[in-house]
C-alpha cells in the first residue's frame, strides 16, 4: 500500500490510476453503510487521519484500510453527508510522509561501496576501486559511522531547498529510508526487519564546505560534532509516499537514482550497500529504544557532486557539479516513486 499525506494533513492511499482515497472517511462510510453503531469513532480509532497513529495500529489498521480501498473501488465516492472519498492526485497538496516531529532520522554514513570508493579516491588523490574496498571490508572491516537529521528540517514533495548562506558547495544524496513500525530496544539483526513498517525516499542535503572556514578549535562543518553540515533548514526532502514493507519486498534489491535539471547524476542499487538495514537497526537500537515513526536511512550510491568533482590545487572540490539556486532535483527509487524539489536562494 502506498500511503500519502495530502490536503489538510489527511491520510490517504494512492490507487493505480493516481487517485487518492481518504482512508478515514472511506472506512467511516463503509461502517455506516453496514449499520455499525459509532461508525465515526470506530473509523477514527482504526484508521486515524494521523500517519503516526495509523502506523501504531499496525496490521489491524492496514486490514481496515484495505477494506476502505475496496469500498471506493466498488464505486463509493461520498459519505452519507456528502464528503468526498477520493481525489485526483494532481489536484491536492502532497505532504512529506513524516510520521511526527518527534521522529528521529538516523543516517548511515559512507554505506555504499561505490560512493565510498569514489569519495576516498577524490579526497585522498589515491585511486581505490570498489573491488578493492570490498576486499578491505572483508579482511579488515570498514569504520561504522553515521549521524542524525532533524524532523523539523523535512521538506515536502514539490517543495524548495533553501541554499544555505554558509556554504558554496551544496550537495545531494538520494537514500531509501526505512520507517520503524514496532517499538524495540537492543533489536537482534535477525528480528530487525520485523520492526520496519515501510519505506520512503529521503534526500540528504549536505553542505560540503563552510563559509567562513571553521576555526580550528570550533569546527562547524561536516566533521563537527553537531553535524551542522547535514542539518539546516530544508535539508531533508522526503516522500512522496510511505510504501508498506509487504509491497516493497526486499529493500536491498531496489534501484535508486537522482537527476539534476534532467541530467542523471546518481543511478545505483541498494545491492551495493556495505551494511543492510538489519545491521543499522541493531546498531541504533543498542541501549536506545526505537519507536514507531523513527527512521533509518540506508546511505547513498555514487554520483554525488562530492564524489564526482575533481579537486583543485588546494584539494577542494571544484564547484561546477554542486547545486545552485534554480536547479531542479528529481530523486527516485523502485516501488516507491519520484521525489521532486527545487533549490532557491536564501532571501
C-alpha positions as CSV (number, residue, x, y, z in Angstrom):
1,X,0.0,0.0,0.0
2,X,1.2,3.5,-0.9
3,X,0.3,5.8,1.9
4,X,0.2,9.5,1.3
5,X,-0.4,12.5,3.5
6,X,-2.4,15.0,1.5
7,X,-4.6,18.2,1.6
8,X,-5.1,19.4,5.2
9,X,-2.9,16.6,6.5
10,X,-5.3,13.7,5.7
11,X,-4.1,10.1,5.4
12,X,-4.7,8.6,2.0
13,X,-3.8,5.6,-0.2
14,X,-2.6,6.0,-3.7
15,X,-4.5,4.0,-6.3
16,X,-3.2,2.6,-9.6
17,X,-4.8,5.4,-11.6
18,X,-3.1,8.1,-9.5
19,X,-6.2,9.0,-7.4
20,X,-6.1,9.2,-3.6
21,X,-8.6,7.6,-1.2
22,X,-9.3,9.4,2.1
23,X,-8.8,6.3,4.2
24,X,-10.5,7.5,7.3
25,X,-13.7,8.8,5.6
26,X,-13.9,5.8,3.3
27,X,-13.8,3.4,6.3
28,X,-16.3,5.5,8.2
29,X,-18.6,5.5,5.2
30,X,-18.2,1.7,4.9
31,X,-19.1,1.1,8.5
32,X,-22.0,3.4,8.3
33,X,-23.4,1.6,5.3
34,X,-23.0,-1.6,7.1
35,X,-25.0,-0.2,10.0
36,X,-22.2,-0.3,12.6
37,X,-23.0,1.9,15.6
38,X,-20.5,4.7,16.2
39,X,-19.0,4.5,12.8
40,X,-17.1,7.8,13.0
41,X,-15.5,7.0,16.3
42,X,-14.6,3.4,15.3
43,X,-13.1,4.7,12.0
44,X,-11.0,7.3,13.8
45,X,-9.7,4.6,16.1
46,X,-8.9,2.0,13.4
47,X,-7.9,4.3,10.5
48,X,-6.9,7.6,12.1
49,X,-6.1,10.6,9.9
50,X,-2.7,10.9,11.7
51,X,0.0,8.9,9.9
52,X,1.9,8.0,13.2
53,X,-1.3,6.9,14.9
54,X,-2.1,4.7,11.8
55,X,1.4,3.2,11.9
56,X,0.9,2.4,15.6
57,X,-2.3,0.5,14.7
58,X,-0.2,-2.0,12.7
59,X,-1.9,-4.9,10.9
60,X,-5.3,-4.0,12.2
61,X,-5.1,-0.6,10.6
62,X,-3.8,-1.9,7.3
63,X,-6.6,-4.5,7.1
64,X,-9.2,-1.8,7.7
65,X,-7.6,0.4,5.1
66,X,-7.7,-2.4,2.6
67,X,-11.5,-2.7,3.1
68,X,-11.8,1.1,2.7
69,X,-9.9,1.0,-0.6
70,X,-12.1,-1.9,-1.9
71,X,-15.2,0.1,-0.9
72,X,-14.1,3.0,-3.1
73,X,-13.0,0.7,-5.9
74,X,-16.5,-0.7,-5.9
75,X,-18.0,2.7,-6.7
76,X,-18.4,4.6,-3.4
77,X,-17.5,8.3,-3.9
78,X,-19.0,10.2,-0.9
79,X,-20.1,9.8,2.7
80,X,-23.7,9.9,3.6
81,X,-23.3,13.6,4.3
82,X,-21.6,14.3,1.0
83,X,-17.9,14.3,2.0
84,X,-15.6,13.2,-0.9
85,X,-13.8,9.9,-0.5
86,X,-11.5,10.1,-3.5
87,X,-9.4,12.9,-5.0
88,X,-7.3,13.3,-8.1
89,X,-3.7,13.1,-7.1
90,X,-2.6,16.1,-9.1
91,X,-5.3,18.3,-7.6
92,X,-4.3,18.1,-3.9
93,X,-1.2,19.1,-1.9
94,X,1.1,16.2,-1.1
95,X,3.0,16.4,2.2
96,X,6.1,14.6,3.3
97,X,5.2,11.2,4.9
98,X,6.9,12.3,8.1
99,X,5.1,10.4,11.0
100,X,5.9,13.0,13.6
101,X,8.1,16.0,14.5
102,X,9.3,13.6,17.2
103,X,10.5,11.1,14.6
104,X,14.3,10.6,14.7
105,X,16.2,10.2,11.4
106,X,19.3,8.1,11.7
107,X,21.6,8.4,8.7
108,X,24.0,5.6,7.7
109,X,27.3,7.3,6.6
110,X,29.5,6.0,3.8
111,X,27.4,2.9,3.4
112,X,27.7,2.2,-0.3
113,X,30.9,0.6,-1.8
114,X,30.8,2.7,-5.0
115,X,30.2,6.0,-3.2
116,X,32.8,5.3,-0.5
117,X,35.4,4.3,-3.1
118,X,34.8,7.4,-5.2
119,X,34.9,9.7,-2.1
120,X,38.1,8.1,-0.9
121,X,39.7,8.5,-4.4
122,X,38.6,12.1,-4.7
123,X,39.6,13.1,-1.2
124,X,42.9,11.3,-1.0
125,X,44.0,11.6,-4.6
126,X,44.9,7.9,-4.4
127,X,42.6,5.8,-6.6
128,X,40.8,2.9,-4.9
129,X,38.3,0.6,-6.8
130,X,35.0,-0.7,-5.5
131,X,36.5,-4.2,-5.6
132,X,39.5,-3.2,-3.5
133,X,37.2,-1.6,-0.9
134,X,35.1,-4.7,-0.7
135,X,38.2,-6.8,-0.1
136,X,39.3,-4.3,2.6
137,X,35.9,-4.5,4.2
138,X,36.0,-8.3,4.2
139,X,39.6,-8.5,5.5
140,X,39.8,-5.5,7.8
141,X,36.4,-4.1,8.2
142,X,35.2,-0.5,7.4
143,X,34.5,2.0,10.0
144,X,30.9,2.4,11.1
145,X,29.7,6.0,11.3
146,X,26.5,8.0,10.9
147,X,24.7,11.0,12.2
148,X,21.2,12.3,13.0
149,X,19.0,14.7,11.0
150,X,16.1,16.7,12.4
151,X,12.5,16.2,11.6
152,X,11.8,20.0,11.6
153,X,14.1,20.3,8.5
154,X,11.9,18.0,6.4
155,X,10.6,19.3,3.0
156,X,7.5,18.0,1.2
157,X,7.4,16.8,-2.4
158,X,7.3,19.8,-4.7
159,X,8.9,22.0,-2.1
160,X,12.1,24.0,-2.1
161,X,15.5,23.6,-0.6
162,X,17.0,27.0,0.5
163,X,20.6,27.3,-0.4
164,X,22.5,28.0,2.9
165,X,24.5,31.2,3.1
166,X,27.2,29.3,5.0
167,X,28.3,27.2,2.0
168,X,29.4,27.4,-1.6
169,X,29.2,23.6,-2.2
170,X,25.6,22.2,-1.7
171,X,25.4,18.5,-2.4
172,X,22.6,15.9,-2.8
173,X,22.3,12.3,-1.8
174,X,19.3,10.1,-2.6
175,X,18.5,7.5,0.1
176,X,15.9,4.9,0.8
177,X,14.5,5.3,4.3
178,X,13.1,2.5,6.5
179,X,10.3,3.7,8.8
180,X,10.0,1.9,12.0
181,X,6.6,0.4,12.9
182,X,7.2,-1.5,16.1
183,X,8.9,-0.4,19.3
184,X,12.1,-2.2,20.2
185,X,15.4,-1.9,22.0
186,X,18.6,-4.0,21.5
187,X,16.9,-5.4,18.5
188,X,18.7,-8.5,17.1
189,X,19.6,-8.4,13.4
190,X,17.5,-11.5,12.7
191,X,14.4,-9.7,14.0
192,X,15.2,-6.2,12.7
193,X,13.1,-6.3,9.6
194,X,10.0,-7.2,11.6
195,X,10.2,-3.7,13.0
196,X,10.1,-2.0,9.6
197,X,6.7,-0.6,8.6
198,X,7.6,0.7,5.2
199,X,9.9,2.8,3.1
200,X,10.1,6.3,1.6
201,X,12.7,8.4,-0.2
202,X,14.9,10.9,1.7
203,X,17.3,13.4,0.2
204,X,20.3,14.1,2.4
205,X,21.3,17.6,1.5
206,X,24.8,18.4,2.6
207,X,27.0,21.5,3.0
208,X,30.4,20.3,1.7
209,X,32.1,23.5,2.7
210,X,31.7,26.2,5.3
211,X,31.9,29.9,4.9
212,X,33.9,31.3,6.6
213,X,36.2,28.3,7.2
214,X,35.6,26.9,10.7
215,X,38.2,28.0,13.3
216,X,40.5,25.0,14.3
217,X,39.1,24.9,17.8
218,X,35.4,25.1,16.9
219,X,34.7,23.1,13.8
220,X,31.3,23.8,12.3
221,X,31.2,21.8,9.1
222,X,30.7,18.1,8.2
223,X,33.3,16.9,10.7
224,X,31.9,19.0,13.6
225,X,30.2,17.1,16.5
226,X,26.9,18.8,15.8
227,X,26.9,17.9,12.1
228,X,25.8,21.3,11.1
229,X,26.8,20.5,7.5
230,X,23.9,18.0,7.5
231,X,21.4,20.0,9.5
232,X,20.0,23.2,8.3
233,X,16.5,24.4,7.3
234,X,15.1,22.3,4.4
235,X,17.9,19.8,4.5
236,X,15.7,16.7,4.4
237,X,13.3,16.5,1.4
238,X,11.1,13.4,1.9
239,X,8.4,11.5,0.0
240,X,6.3,11.2,-1.9
241,X,4.8,8.1,-0.3
242,X,5.3,5.7,2.5
243,X,5.2,2.3,0.9
244,X,4.4,-0.6,3.2
245,X,7.1,-3.3,3.6
246,X,5.0,-6.0,2.1
247,X,4.7,-4.1,-1.2
248,X,8.4,-3.3,-1.4
249,X,9.7,-6.8,-0.6
250,X,13.5,-6.9,-0.2
251,X,14.6,-3.3,0.1
252,X,18.2,-4.3,-0.5
253,X,17.3,-5.1,-4.2
254,X,15.9,-1.7,-5.0
255,X,17.3,0.6,-7.7
256,X,17.6,4.3,-6.9
257,X,18.8,7.4,-8.5
258,X,18.8,11.2,-8.9
259,X,18.6,13.7,-11.7
260,X,19.6,17.4,-11.6
261,X,17.9,19.5,-14.3
262,X,17.2,16.3,-16.2
263,X,20.8,15.1,-16.1
264,X,21.4,11.7,-14.5
265,X,23.7,12.1,-11.6
266,X,23.1,9.0,-9.5
267,X,22.0,5.6,-10.8
268,X,22.6,2.8,-8.3
269,X,21.3,-0.2,-6.4
270,X,20.8,-1.0,-2.8
271,X,22.7,-4.2,-3.5
272,X,25.8,-2.1,-3.2
273,X,25.1,-1.3,0.5
274,X,28.0,-2.1,2.8
275,X,25.7,-2.9,5.7
276,X,22.0,-3.5,5.4
277,X,19.0,-2.3,7.4
278,X,19.2,-5.2,9.9
279,X,22.7,-4.1,11.0
280,X,21.7,-0.4,11.3
281,X,18.5,-1.2,13.2
282,X,20.5,-3.3,15.6
283,X,23.3,-0.7,15.9
284,X,21.0,2.3,16.5
285,X,18.8,0.4,19.0
286,X,21.7,-0.6,21.2
287,X,20.7,0.7,24.6
288,X,18.2,3.1,22.9
289,X,14.5,2.3,22.2
290,X,13.3,2.8,18.7
291,X,9.7,3.9,18.4
292,X,7.1,3.8,15.6
293,X,7.8,6.7,13.3
294,X,11.6,6.7,13.8
295,X,13.5,6.4,10.5
296,X,16.7,4.6,9.4
297,X,18.2,5.9,6.1
298,X,20.5,3.5,4.3
299,X,23.1,5.8,2.7
300,X,23.6,6.8,-0.9
301,X,25.2,5.5,-4.1
302,X,27.9,7.1,-6.2
303,X,27.3,10.1,-8.3
304,X,27.1,12.9,-5.7
305,X,28.8,16.2,-6.5
306,X,31.4,15.4,-3.9
307,X,32.4,12.0,-5.3
308,X,32.5,13.1,-8.9
309,X,34.1,16.6,-8.7
310,X,37.8,16.9,-9.5
311,X,39.9,18.6,-6.8
312,X,41.8,21.9,-7.3
313,X,45.4,22.6,-6.2
314,X,44.1,23.1,-2.6
315,X,42.3,19.7,-2.7
316,X,38.9,21.5,-2.6
317,X,36.2,20.1,-4.9
318,X,35.7,22.2,-7.9
319,X,32.2,23.9,-7.9
320,X,30.7,23.0,-11.2
321,X,28.7,19.9,-10.3
322,X,27.4,21.2,-7.0
323,X,23.8,22.5,-6.7
324,X,22.9,26.1,-7.5
325,X,19.7,28.2,-7.0
326,X,17.3,27.4,-9.7
327,X,18.3,23.7,-10.0
328,X,15.5,21.1,-10.2
329,X,16.1,17.8,-8.4
330,X,14.3,14.5,-9.1
331,X,15.1,11.6,-6.9
332,X,13.6,8.1,-7.5
333,X,13.5,4.6,-6.1
334,X,11.9,1.5,-7.5
335,X,8.5,0.7,-6.0
336,X,8.4,4.0,-4.1
337,X,8.1,6.7,-6.6
338,X,9.7,10.1,-7.5
339,X,10.5,13.0,-5.2
340,X,10.9,16.4,-6.8
341,X,12.2,19.6,-5.2
342,X,14.0,22.7,-6.4
343,X,16.8,24.9,-5.0
344,X,16.2,28.5,-4.2
345,X,18.4,31.3,-3.0
346,X,18.2,32.4,0.6
347,X,16.3,35.6,1.0
